[in-house]
Amino acid sequence: MNVDKLKELCDDGKFYEAQQMFVVLFNKTFKQEKYDKCAQILLSGLNKMHQFKQVALLIDLAKYMLSLFTKLNASTTHTFTIKEDKITAIDLIRHIVESYHQLEDITPKEDIQRMISFLDKVVTWSAEHQVPKISDSHGEPFIHMELGKLHFKLGANEESNKNFLKSNSPDEFAEMISEWIKKGEDGEHDLFITRAVLQLLQLKKLEMAKRVFELLQQKTEKLSSTPLLHFVKFLIISIEKGNLELYHHINQSYATELTRRDASFKDVYLDKIGSIYFGLQKSKPQNQGLGSMINSLFSSMMSK
């Protein structure tokens, strides 16, 4: 590569022309089947665009990097040798994400959308080539976390929520939910919290659900506790202890409140949660003959 020419273009603000030098060299090198060199060229180009704060051009080169992975049928752990360093494909993606983060304060809306489009493609690639395999459809969890944050920044709250559910990032998810709560109606904070926890439990993410619930309780401590939040607390306890009788008891005790606040809590989430954690085929009413031991246990928990 003509380093002097590249410097001249950048000094003159001709960043697109400079980026195209990397693209041309990448294509030439790919035809020569020098794939490690291809990754090195694109990484150099990415770093150069980052240096000059050219977000759109950086993302464009990132797409070439992902194209390299797909053409090679590379797994997330595929290793490239770049200047004697061994770097995996997924770590190159992490580098791209970090480079973007360092520029996000100056990133216009259209470039945020470009990054979302790029990361959506990363999800597809990583879901197909994940090592070790986590999910056939979700892809790398940290990419979903990034997508969650970007969608929330654009005000696409439902898309943000959908991606956070596929992440392994309870702290970031709780932060998003707490900000979302501020945009909701007064007295509806418990709806946001309950829905998030039920969705996580439905996805078999008990530990993440526990952490999110704990964090959101802390973040909303100035707001009043409600029957819904009591229900969530005891639901988590029943699952942790594998206590089917307690599970039936709280479902019956809070049935009216759940239906009044959001019918989907019972109709959509709890049937599946009961199936996952207790092997239930469908919601069942509490056995009227439950002994005083269960009532005593429940009353004891309520007082804590």
RAMOPE-V71828 format. One record per backbone hydrogen bond with DSSP energy under -1.0 kcal/mol. CO is the residue of the C=O (numbers start at 1). NH is the residue of the N-H. E is the energy in kcal/mol with one decimal. If there is no record, write none. Layout:
co-><CO:CO>
nh-><NH:NH>
e-><E:E>
This chain:
co-><1:2:3:4:5:6:7:8:9:10:13:14:15:16:17:18:19:20:21:22:23:24:25:26:27:29:30:33:34:35:36:37:38:39:40:41:42:43:44:45:46:47:48:49:50:53:54:55:56:57:58:59:60:61:62:63:64:65:66:67:68:69:75:76:78:80:82:85:87:88:89:90:91:92:93:94:95:96:97:98:100:103:104:108:109:110:111:112:113:114:115:116:117:118:119:120:121:122:123:124:125:129:140:141:142:143:144:145:146:147:148:149:150:151:152:155:156:157:158:159:160:161:164:169:170:171:172:173:174:175:176:177:178:180:181:185:188:189:190:191:192:193:194:195:196:197:198:200:201:205:206:207:208:209:210:211:212:213:214:215:216:218:220:226:227:228:229:230:231:232:233:234:235:236:237:238:242:243:244:245:246:247:248:249:250:254:255:256:257:258:262:263:264:264:265:269:270:271:272:273:274:274:275:287:291:292:293:294:295:296:297:298:299:301>
nh-><3:6:7:8:9:10:11:12:14:13:15:18:19:20:21:22:23:24:25:26:27:28:29:30:31:34:33:35:38:39:40:41:42:43:44:45:46:47:48:49:50:51:52:54:53:55:58:59:60:61:62:63:64:65:66:67:68:69:70:71:72:74:78:90:89:87:85:82:80:92:93:94:95:96:97:98:99:100:101:102:103:106:107:112:113:114:115:116:117:118:119:120:121:122:123:124:125:126:127:128:129:76:144:145:146:147:148:149:150:151:152:153:154:156:155:157:160:161:162:163:164:165:167:173:174:175:176:177:178:179:180:181:182:183:184:188:192:193:194:195:196:197:198:199:200:201:202:205:204:209:210:211:212:213:214:215:216:217:218:219:220:221:223:230:231:232:233:234:235:236:237:238:239:240:241:243:244:247:248:249:250:251:252:253:254:258:259:260:261:262:265:267:268:269:270:273:274:275:276:277:278:280:279:290:295:296:297:298:299:300:301:302:303:304>
e-><-1.3:-2.3:-2.6:-2.3:-2.3:-2.2:-2.8:-1.6:-3.0:-1.4:-1.4:-1.8:-2.9:-2.4:-1.1:-1.1:-1.8:-2.7:-2.0:-2.5:-2.6:-2.2:-2.5:-2.6:-1.8:-1.9:-1.9:-1.1:-1.8:-2.0:-2.0:-2.6:-2.4:-2.4:-2.3:-2.3:-2.8:-2.4:-2.0:-2.5:-2.2:-2.3:-1.6:-3.0:-1.6:-1.1:-2.1:-2.5:-1.9:-2.0:-2.0:-1.8:-1.2:-1.9:-2.3:-2.2:-2.1:-1.8:-2.4:-2.5:-1.8:-2.8:-1.4:-2.3:-1.8:-2.8:-2.0:-3.0:-3.0:-1.7:-1.7:-2.1:-2.0:-2.0:-2.5:-2.6:-2.5:-2.3:-2.4:-1.8:-1.8:-1.9:-1.1:-1.7:-2.1:-1.5:-2.2:-2.2:-2.3:-2.2:-2.8:-2.3:-1.4:-1.7:-2.4:-1.8:-2.4:-3.2:-2.5:-1.4:-1.8:-2.4:-1.4:-1.9:-2.0:-2.6:-2.5:-2.1:-2.3:-2.8:-1.9:-1.9:-1.3:-2.7:-1.3:-1.6:-2.3:-2.8:-2.4:-1.9:-2.5:-2.0:-1.4:-2.3:-2.9:-1.8:-2.1:-2.6:-2.5:-1.8:-2.3:-2.6:-1.1:-1.2:-1.5:-1.6:-1.4:-2.0:-2.7:-2.3:-2.1:-2.3:-2.7:-2.4:-2.0:-2.6:-2.3:-2.5:-1.8:-2.4:-2.6:-2.1:-2.7:-2.5:-2.3:-2.6:-2.6:-2.1:-1.7:-2.4:-1.5:-1.1:-2.0:-2.0:-2.6:-2.3:-2.2:-2.3:-2.5:-2.3:-1.8:-2.7:-2.1:-2.8:-2.4:-2.3:-1.1:-2.0:-2.6:-2.4:-2.7:-1.8:-2.2:-2.7:-2.3:-2.8:-2.4:-2.5:-2.3:-2.6:-1.9:-2.5:-2.4:-1.8:-2.0:-2.4:-2.7:-1.8:-2.6:-2.5:-1.7:-1.8:-1.0:-1.9:-1.3:-2.8:-2.3:-2.7:-2.5:-2.2:-2.0:-2.3:-1.2:-1.3>
